[in-house]
Amino acid sequence: MIWRLPSVALTIPTGDEKAMTQVDERTAASSGAASASTASASTAYATSTHAPVIDTAWLGEYLLGTWAEARKQSRALMARPEMHQIDGLSMEAHRERVLGQLQLLADHNAVQRAFPVELGGANDHGGNIAAFEEVLVADPSLQIKSGVQWGLFAAAVLHLGTEPHHNALLPDILSFKVPGAFAMTETGHGSDVASIGTTATYDQAADEFVINTPFRAAWKDYLGNAALHGKAAVVFAQLITKNVNHGVHAFYVPLRDDNGFLPGVGGEDDGLKGGLNGIDNGRLHFTNVRIPRTDLLNRYGDVDEKGNYSSAIASPGRRFFTMLGTLVQGRVSLDGASVVASKLALTIAVRYGTERRQFTASGEEEEVLLDYQRHQRRLLPRLAQTYAMSFAHEVFLTKFDAVFSGAEDTDADRQDLETIAAALKPLSTWGALDIIQESREACGGQGYLAENRLTQLRADLDIYATFEGDNNVLLQLVAKRLLTDYSRKFAKADAGALAHFVVDQVNEAAVNRSGLRQLAQNVRDFGSTARSIGYVRDTDSQRQLLTDRVQTMVADVAAKLRPAARLRRAEAAALFNRYQNQLIELAYAHGELLQWEAFTDAVEQIEHDDTRQVLTWLRDLFGLGLIEKDLAWYLIHGRLSSARAQAITDYIDDRLLPRLRPQALDLVAAFGYGPEHIRAEIATGAEGVRQDEAREYYADRRARGEEPIDEKDLTPKKR
Ligand SMILES: Cc1cc2nc3c(=O)[nH]c(=O)nc-3n(C[C@H](O)[C@H](O)[C@H](O)COP(=O)(O)OP(=O)(O)OC[C@H]3O[C@@H](n4cnc5c(N)ncnc54)[C@H](O)[C@@H]3O)c2cc1C
């Protein structure tokens, strides 16, 4: 995320700033003073006497969420050296190591939670994902390869197959006797799965499906477990029977025995990748590969011996999306894994930032990096974002568990779940990449050393933005859902509701056009930074600003797209394309609002006063950061006066950063990762030891009078 450059800090408090201190007395009463070593001017505002102390242990448990036990068990297993990534392994050695680790996961019953009790599972969908996300701390390759085996391959058999498939296939898949691939993507079609080229044609005489790859672009590609280890695959193909194409369905297809590929199956290794090199990604193609008719995973569509197709879902489009929807857990887990990666990166960068010293302003002690305002601006908003991502993920996971356990499993629930997935996965995967990169830079040269993990983490997480649904493509799904809801609302609205809406719109337009709203703000705030500050830090104001932005963007694009209903298909598509960027922007804004709401809900439930206070500041930093990032929009649309816009930046720089600086270490400690998870030399206290040794050396030299004279001190005497 790109943050605006902070404004230059003021050194002398003005009358307005004093007023800021007064108006903010509610929070100032318990506010944290800036760190003793914070040499910035912003300490001028730190008037409080009581620095809040976070209950780190409690907050740690709170962050672990509903499935704390599963997370802890997984973290305990991932603490073991045999699960850890080893820097600099060759691709071949890394693949072998991860293969062995997958067997360890299976042997430790670490992968069965989501499966039925009769298959040794626990029907625990939330716990399964929570545990899986924590695997990332050992090695993202291990996480993703195990995700392919149990989260995609096995899950496809479970969710798209029926009882005979479960009983026949799942035991060996769960025990890892049968490693497998999830073969959906083709070289020619990734995001647009409905257009894949692979066919599965029913041959009535043999009662078999015949799988074929009709052209090179229809080769399956990028599949985990396909290059070396996969013995079978769930293959997605166009189901054709009686010369009718019923669309994409999933088939169980054996790939290899001990002698290599089975007849008709071929493939290639994808080779070295930008990251995740512990996984054997590869390509597959099929030439007249025959499988029994009953190896169609037939939960949503079936073919009888006579070749008749049947499905409980009449619409091919809905059927396809229902099938894909059962695999939403991949997006849930990538969202959570991105939170884990962000927590790791920030733990490393914040710890280093509180020990590393560079430059001296006073001529004596060198400054700790995190005492520099710019360093705070780089790390603290990202810390706030990570908390927002973490709380939003917990809401998401709870929703996922409710749907998959059957507790709340209506069509509407499933659609909501998919929309949340499509909104949050892009924000958190992109967020993690930005957070890891900034953490890397914040650690300087040390950040670039493999032993400090950030570069490898960045490389491994890179593709999280693309697989399980490319981020830009997913956000379009969110936008379409928002537009559909919007149009439904007004399609069903009675005349009264519609009239009311039109009046609202007219008022809104009139206010904005004439600048009345802006003028009103200017009048109210005139001469009072205090009042502007009071407005922007208020929870309701933040909610109003963020919600209003989403609603306005939706209404705006909906109005522009309204003619599409009357246009021919190609023209309507062109009109959509004309506003595609705006659609994605509004979906992004919607995702941010979800994160902000989740953060706010989580904060409101905290009973411990100091902890709630610190997390309220952190939530404010997140919310105001979002508004500051889109300040141009708020100003252009007259949602903020210039005074309030300025107040946001001032409040962040002058209040929130100094207050949160002393809390930073506790806030990362609450993430709960021990040295066995972090495994970065610079996060072990080693830098602090080095710094102390250096300072002792100089202090000792001074005490002994052995300090050489500085040339600069000689210069005036010469003059
Ligand atoms: C390491 C790795 C592991 C993988 N594992 C598996 C696996 O196990 N099984 C499996 O089936 N697949 C797997 N995949 C495939 C992955 O899911 C696809 O790469 C992904 O869905 C994107 O498809 P694509 O690569 O064809 O990109 P494309 O769909 O061609 O997209 C390329 C770019 O175009 C943009 N774009 C596409 N459509 C639109 C549009 N309508 N509007 C605007 N922009 C658009 C996208 O945003 C993207 O930036 C894996 C991929 C990788 C790299």
The ligand as an SDF file (V2000), in Angstrom:
LIG
                    3D

 53 58  0  0  0  0  0  0  0  0999 V2000
    3.0260  -21.7810   -8.2510 C   0  0  0  0  0  0  0  0  0  0  0  0
    1.6660  -22.0000   -8.8060 C   0  0  0  0  0  0  0  0  0  0  0  0
    0.8860  -23.0180   -8.3010 C   0  0  0  0  0  0  0  0  0  0  0  0
   -0.3790  -23.2740   -8.8610 C   0  0  0  0  0  0  0  0  0  0  0  0
   -1.0670  -24.3630   -8.4410 N   0  0  0  0  0  0  0  0  0  0  0  0
   -2.1840  -24.7390   -9.1310 C   0  0  0  0  0  0  0  0  0  0  0  0
   -2.8060  -25.9830   -8.8850 C   0  0  0  0  0  0  0  0  0  0  0  0
   -2.3500  -26.7640   -8.0240 O   0  0  0  0  0  0  0  0  0  0  0  0
   -3.9140  -26.3100   -9.6030 N   0  0  0  0  0  0  0  0  0  0  0  0
   -4.4290  -25.4680  -10.5260 C   0  0  0  0  0  0  0  0  0  0  0  0
   -5.4330  -25.8170  -11.1410 O   0  0  0  0  0  0  0  0  0  0  0  0
   -3.8610  -24.2760  -10.8020 N   0  0  0  0  0  0  0  0  0  0  0  0
   -2.7440  -23.8990  -10.1370 C   0  0  0  0  0  0  0  0  0  0  0  0
   -2.1290  -22.7010  -10.4240 N   0  0  0  0  0  0  0  0  0  0  0  0
   -2.6940  -21.8490  -11.4650 C   0  0  0  0  0  0  0  0  0  0  0  0
   -3.2640  -20.5520  -10.9300 C   0  0  0  0  0  0  0  0  0  0  0  0
   -4.4590  -20.7880  -10.2540 O   0  0  0  0  0  0  0  0  0  0  0  0
   -3.4360  -19.6060  -12.1330 C   0  0  0  0  0  0  0  0  0  0  0  0
   -2.1400  -19.1870  -12.4770 O   0  0  0  0  0  0  0  0  0  0  0  0
   -4.3110  -18.4300  -11.8350 C   0  0  0  0  0  0  0  0  0  0  0  0
   -5.6500  -18.8480  -11.7320 O   0  0  0  0  0  0  0  0  0  0  0  0
   -4.2130  -17.3480  -12.9140 C   0  0  0  0  0  0  0  0  0  0  0  0
   -4.3830  -17.8650  -14.1760 O   0  0  0  0  0  0  0  0  0  0  0  0
   -3.3380  -17.5070  -15.3540 P   0  0  0  0  0  0  0  0  0  0  0  0
   -1.9910  -17.8120  -14.8550 O   0  0  0  0  0  0  0  0  0  0  0  0
   -3.8100  -18.1640  -16.5700 O   0  0  0  0  0  0  0  0  0  0  0  0
   -3.4360  -15.9340  -15.4920 O   0  0  0  0  0  0  0  0  0  0  0  0
   -4.4670  -15.1320  -16.4050 P   0  0  0  0  0  0  0  0  0  0  0  0
   -5.8430  -15.5570  -16.0860 O   0  0  0  0  0  0  0  0  0  0  0  0
   -4.0120  -15.1740  -17.8090 O   0  0  0  0  0  0  0  0  0  0  0  0
   -4.2290  -13.6820  -15.8450 O   0  0  0  0  0  0  0  0  0  0  0  0
   -3.0690  -12.9090  -16.1860 C   0  0  0  0  0  0  0  0  0  0  0  0
   -3.3140  -11.4600  -15.7820 C   0  0  0  0  0  0  0  0  0  0  0  0
   -4.4250  -10.9630  -16.5080 O   0  0  0  0  0  0  0  0  0  0  0  0
   -5.3510  -10.3740  -15.6490 C   0  0  0  0  0  0  0  0  0  0  0  0
   -6.7150  -10.6790  -16.1090 N   0  0  0  0  0  0  0  0  0  0  0  0
   -7.2370  -11.8750  -16.4490 C   0  0  0  0  0  0  0  0  0  0  0  0
   -8.5260  -11.7560  -16.7710 N   0  0  0  0  0  0  0  0  0  0  0  0
   -8.8460  -10.4590  -16.6250 C   0  0  0  0  0  0  0  0  0  0  0  0
  -10.0320   -9.6920  -16.7900 C   0  0  0  0  0  0  0  0  0  0  0  0
  -11.1850  -10.2460  -17.1340 N   0  0  0  0  0  0  0  0  0  0  0  0
   -9.9910   -8.3770  -16.5440 N   0  0  0  0  0  0  0  0  0  0  0  0
   -8.8460   -7.7910  -16.1600 C   0  0  0  0  0  0  0  0  0  0  0  0
   -7.7080   -8.4520  -15.9880 N   0  0  0  0  0  0  0  0  0  0  0  0
   -7.6890   -9.7660  -16.2050 C   0  0  0  0  0  0  0  0  0  0  0  0
   -5.1140  -10.9960  -14.2820 C   0  0  0  0  0  0  0  0  0  0  0  0
   -5.4530  -10.0580  -13.2750 O   0  0  0  0  0  0  0  0  0  0  0  0
   -3.6410  -11.2960  -14.3090 C   0  0  0  0  0  0  0  0  0  0  0  0
   -2.9170  -10.2190  -13.7960 O   0  0  0  0  0  0  0  0  0  0  0  0
   -0.8860  -22.4310   -9.8730 C   0  0  0  0  0  0  0  0  0  0  0  0
   -0.1130  -21.3710  -10.3310 C   0  0  0  0  0  0  0  0  0  0  0  0
    1.1580  -21.1730   -9.8420 C   0  0  0  0  0  0  0  0  0  0  0  0
    2.0010  -20.0960  -10.4400 C   0  0  0  0  0  0  0  0  0  0  0  0
  1  2  1  0
  2  3  1  0
  2 52  2  0
  3  4  2  0
  4  5  1  0
  4 50  1  0
  5  6  2  0
  6  7  1  0
  6 13  1  0
  7  8  2  0
  7  9  1  0
  9 10  1  0
 10 11  2  0
 10 12  1  0
 12 13  2  0
 13 14  1  0
 14 15  1  0
 14 50  1  0
 15 16  1  0
 16 17  1  0
 16 18  1  0
 18 19  1  0
 18 20  1  0
 20 21  1  0
 20 22  1  0
 22 23  1  0
 23 24  1  0
 24 25  2  0
 24 26  1  0
 24 27  1  0
 27 28  1  0
 28 29  2  0
 28 30  1  0
 28 31  1  0
 31 32  1  0
 32 33  1  0
 33 34  1  0
 33 48  1  0
 34 35  1  0
 35 36  1  0
 35 46  1  0
 36 37  1  0
 36 45  1  0
 37 38  2  0
 38 39  1  0
 39 40  1  0
 39 45  2  0
 40 41  1  0
 40 42  2  0
 42 43  1  0
 43 44  2  0
 44 45  1  0
 46 47  1  0
 46 48  1  0
 48 49  1  0
 50 51  2  0
 51 52  1  0
 52 53  1  0
M  END
$$$$
